[in-house]
C-alpha cells in the first residue's frame, strides 16, 4: 500500500474512496500496529477507548481500573471524535472537568451491521492514518 494514499484520507471524508480490499488492508495494518504497540489485539471498542483517553488527556484515567461507566463515556468521546469529520457531530467547548462535548449535527443514516462496521473501520483508519502511513514508510526504509 502506498503511504501517500492513506495520508490523503485525513484531508476529506469519503468512505467510498477505498475499496473493501484497501480498507481491509489498512485495517489489518492498524490492528497489527496496535498489537505491536500495546501487546494485545484491540477491537473497535478498544480503539475508541484509546481515542477517548487521548482526547480527554486526564492522566489519572490511564489507570487500568477505569469503571465501566467511565469507559463508556470515553468510548463515546472516541466515537464523536472519529465521526465529527463526517459532519455527524460538532464539537463544543470542554466542560469544567476538561471533558469534550459534541452536539449531534445530523443523525447517522440507517445502516445494517456490515455498513456500520465498515463506517467505523473507515473512521478509525482515517483517524490513525498518519501512524499507518509512517509504518509503511518505515517498512520501505528498512
C-alpha positions in Angstrom: 0.0 0.0 0.0 1.2 3.5 -0.8 1.7 5.8 2.3 0.6 8.8 0.3 -2.8 7.2 -0.5 -3.6 6.7 3.2 -2.4 10.2 4.1 -5.0 11.6 1.7 -7.7 10.1 3.9 -7.1 12.8 6.5 -7.9 15.5 4.1 -11.5 14.6 3.3 -14.3 12.3 4.4 -15.1 9.8 1.6 -15.6 6.2 2.7 -16.4 5.1 -0.8 -12.9 6.2 -1.9 -11.5 3.0 -0.6 -12.3 -0.4 -1.9 -13.2 -3.1 0.6 -9.8 -4.7 -0.1 -7.9 -1.4 0.6 -9.9 -0.7 3.7 -9.3 -4.2 5.0 -5.5 -3.9 4.3 -5.3 -0.6 6.2 -7.5 -2.0 9.0 -5.2 -5.1 9.3 -2.2 -2.8 9.4 -3.8 -0.7 12.2 -4.6 -3.8 14.2 -1.0 -5.1 13.7 0.4 -1.7 14.9 -1.8 -1.8 18.0 -0.8 -5.3 18.8 2.9 -4.3 18.4 2.5 -1.2 20.5 0.1 -2.4 23.2 0.9 -6.1 23.2 -2.7 -7.2 22.6 -5.2 -7.3 19.8 -7.6 -4.4 20.0 -11.2 -4.3 18.7 -13.2 -1.3 17.6 -14.2 -0.7 21.3 -10.6 -0.7 22.4 -9.6 1.8 19.7 -12.5 4.1 20.6 -11.4 3.9 24.2 -7.8 4.8 23.3 -9.1 7.8 21.3 -11.3 8.9 24.2 -8.3 8.7 26.5 -6.2 10.7 24.0 -8.9 13.4 23.7 -9.7 13.7 27.4 -6.0 13.8 28.3 -6.5 13.2 32.0 -3.6 11.2 33.2 -5.5 9.7 36.2 -7.7 7.9 33.7 -4.8 5.8 32.4 -5.2 3.6 35.5 -6.3 0.1 34.4 -9.2 0.1 36.8 -11.5 2.5 34.9 -15.1 1.9 35.9 -17.4 0.6 33.2 -19.5 3.8 33.1 -16.3 5.9 32.6 -15.1 3.5 29.8 -18.5 4.0 28.1 -18.1 7.8 28.4 -14.5 7.5 26.9 -15.7 5.4 24.0 -18.5 7.9 23.3 -15.8 10.6 23.2 -13.8 8.4 20.7 -16.9 7.8 18.6 -17.8 11.5 18.4 -14.1 12.3 17.6 -13.9 9.9 14.7 -17.4 10.8 13.2 -17.0 14.6 13.6 -15.2 14.9 10.3 -18.2 13.4 8.5 -20.4 16.1 9.9 -22.4 14.0 12.3 -21.1 15.8 15.4 -20.0 19.4 16.1 -17.5 19.7 19.0 -18.4 22.1 21.8 -16.1 23.6 24.4 -14.8 21.3 27.1 -16.6 21.3 30.4 -15.2 22.4 33.7 -13.6 18.9 34.2 -11.9 19.1 30.8 -14.2 16.7 29.1 -15.1 17.4 25.4 -18.7 17.6 24.3 -20.4 17.4 21.0 -23.8 18.3 19.6 -25.4 16.0 17.1 -25.3 17.9 13.7 -27.1 15.3 11.7 -28.4 11.8 12.5 -26.5 8.9 11.2 -28.2 7.2 8.3 -29.9 3.9 8.8 -27.2 1.2 8.1 -27.1 -2.6 8.5 -24.5 -4.1 10.8 -22.0 -4.6 7.9 -22.3 -0.9 6.8 -21.9 0.3 10.4 -18.8 -1.8 10.7 -17.3 -0.5 7.5 -18.1 3.1 8.5 -16.4 2.7 11.9 -13.4 0.9 10.4 -13.0 3.7 7.8 -13.3 6.4 10.5 -10.7 4.7 12.7 -8.3 4.1 9.8 -8.8 7.7 8.9 -8.1 8.9 12.5 -4.9 6.8 12.7 -3.9 7.5 9.0 -0.6 9.3 9.9 0.5 6.4 12.1 -0.4 3.8 9.5 1.4 5.9 6.7 4.5 6.2 8.9 4.6 2.4 9.4 4.5 1.9 5.6 7.3 4.4 5.2 9.4 2.7 7.9 8.9 -0.7 6.2 10.1 0.8 2.9 13.2 2.3 4.5 14.2 -1.0 6.3 
